[in-house]
Structures are given as C-alpha cells and as structure tokens.
C-alpha cells in the first residue's frame, strides 16, 4: 500500500490543536465557547479557511443588556470576531496552502483565472 500524502483535512485537524494550545493562558478560565468560522477569502472557492476563536465571559458582559435572555451569550454577532488565527489556503498558513492546492490539483478540480466553481466546466459531482 502506498502511503497517502497529508490531506487538507488532516492538516486542519492537527494545526487546530496548536491554535487551541496558543490561546492566552490568562483568558482560558474565561472562555466558555469555541468558534470555528469557515469561509473563503474574497468569496474565492480556491481560498477556504477556518478561523479558530472563542468567546469570553468578559465579552458577554460587555455586550449583554439587563433584559438579555442569552442573546449576547450565544448569538455569534456579539462574540469576539477578530484577531484569531486562520488555517487553510491563506498566507498565514503556508503549509495549509501547499497541502490544499496539491490535494485539489490531484483531484483534477483546480482551476486558474476568474471563473467561480459554479461556472467552471471541470467539477466533481457526488
């Protein structure tokens, strides 16, 4: 059996552990929820990423109002949204970028140019 090269998903899983370990020690007791925001840079399907973040009790207290029924605690719009590490096909993750592009090219679905996936003639339909 041939050894399979690292997959993009395997990279994201292992790199996410490192992100979690780098959360500031002084904030860890305050963190009550983790977030894994999945999106793509400039809506480009070739540039997927996940931003690994969290919300804290301090942020919740800052955002809630006296009649809050939990909206500020659980509605993502009130959470800390900036300053988190991103993993994927982004400049901040050169290994992820390499692994992603290699995997997508090996599947035969990489494309260059301005076309979006929905417009590209080479799509995998499952």
C-alpha positions in Angstrom: 0.0 0.0 0.0 1.3 3.4 -0.9 1.5 6.0 1.8 -1.1 8.7 1.3 0.2 12.3 1.5 -1.1 14.6 4.1 -4.6 15.7 3.4 -6.0 19.1 3.8 -8.5 17.9 6.5 -5.7 16.2 8.4 -3.7 19.4 8.3 -6.6 21.4 9.6 -7.2 19.0 12.5 -3.6 18.9 13.6 -3.0 22.6 13.2 -6.2 23.5 15.1 -4.8 21.7 18.1 -1.8 24.1 18.1 -4.2 27.1 17.8 -6.1 25.9 20.8 -2.9 25.5 22.8 -1.9 29.0 21.9 -5.0 30.6 23.4 -3.8 33.1 26.0 -3.4 31.3 29.4 -4.9 34.2 31.3 -8.1 34.0 29.2 -8.6 30.3 29.4 -10.7 30.3 32.6 -13.0 32.9 30.9 -13.5 31.1 27.6 -17.0 29.5 27.5 -17.4 28.7 23.8 -15.1 28.0 20.8 -15.8 29.1 17.3 -14.7 27.6 14.0 -15.6 30.2 11.4 -15.4 28.6 7.9 -15.3 30.8 4.9 -13.2 31.7 1.9 -11.0 34.7 1.2 -12.8 37.2 -1.1 -15.5 34.6 -1.8 -12.9 32.6 -3.9 -13.7 28.9 -3.6 -10.0 28.2 -4.0 -9.2 30.0 -0.8 -11.0 28.2 2.0 -10.1 28.9 5.6 -11.2 28.3 9.2 -10.7 31.0 11.9 -10.4 29.3 15.3 -11.6 31.6 18.0 -13.6 31.8 21.3 -15.8 34.0 23.3 -15.3 35.0 26.9 -17.4 35.9 29.9 -16.0 39.5 29.7 -17.1 39.9 26.1 -20.6 38.6 27.1 -20.8 41.0 30.0 -19.8 43.9 27.7 -22.4 43.0 25.1 -25.4 42.0 27.1 -28.2 44.3 28.3 -30.1 43.8 31.5 -33.1 42.1 29.8 -30.8 39.8 27.8 -32.2 36.3 27.6 -28.9 34.8 26.4 -28.8 36.6 23.0 -25.4 38.1 23.6 -24.0 34.9 25.1 -25.0 32.6 22.1 -25.5 34.9 19.1 -22.3 34.9 17.1 -22.8 38.5 16.1 -22.0 39.6 19.7 -18.8 37.5 20.0 -15.2 38.4 19.7 -14.7 38.1 15.9 -11.3 39.5 15.1 -7.7 38.6 15.8 -7.9 34.9 15.6 -5.5 32.5 13.8 -6.7 31.3 10.4 -5.9 28.0 8.8 -6.3 26.9 5.2 -5.4 28.3 1.8 -4.3 31.6 3.3 -0.9 33.4 3.5 -0.9 32.9 7.3 -0.8 29.1 6.8 1.8 28.3 4.1 1.6 24.5 4.9 -2.1 24.5 4.6 -1.9 26.4 1.3 0.5 23.9 -0.1 -1.4 20.9 1.0 -4.8 22.3 -0.2 -3.5 23.1 -3.6 -1.7 19.8 -4.0 -4.8 17.9 -3.0 -7.2 19.8 -5.2 -4.8 19.5 -8.2 -4.6 15.8 -7.6 -8.4 15.6 -7.7 -8.3 17.4 -11.1 -10.5 20.3 -10.0 -8.0 23.1 -9.6 -8.7 26.0 -11.9 -6.9 29.2 -12.7 -8.4 32.5 -13.7 -11.5 34.4 -12.6 -14.2 31.6 -13.0 -16.1 30.6 -10.0 -16.6 26.9 -9.2 -20.3 27.0 -10.3 -19.1 28.3 -13.7 -16.1 26.0 -14.2 -16.5 23.1 -16.6 -14.4 20.7 -14.5 -16.5 19.9 -11.4 -16.9 16.8 -9.4 -20.5 16.0 -8.7 -21.1 13.4 -6.0 
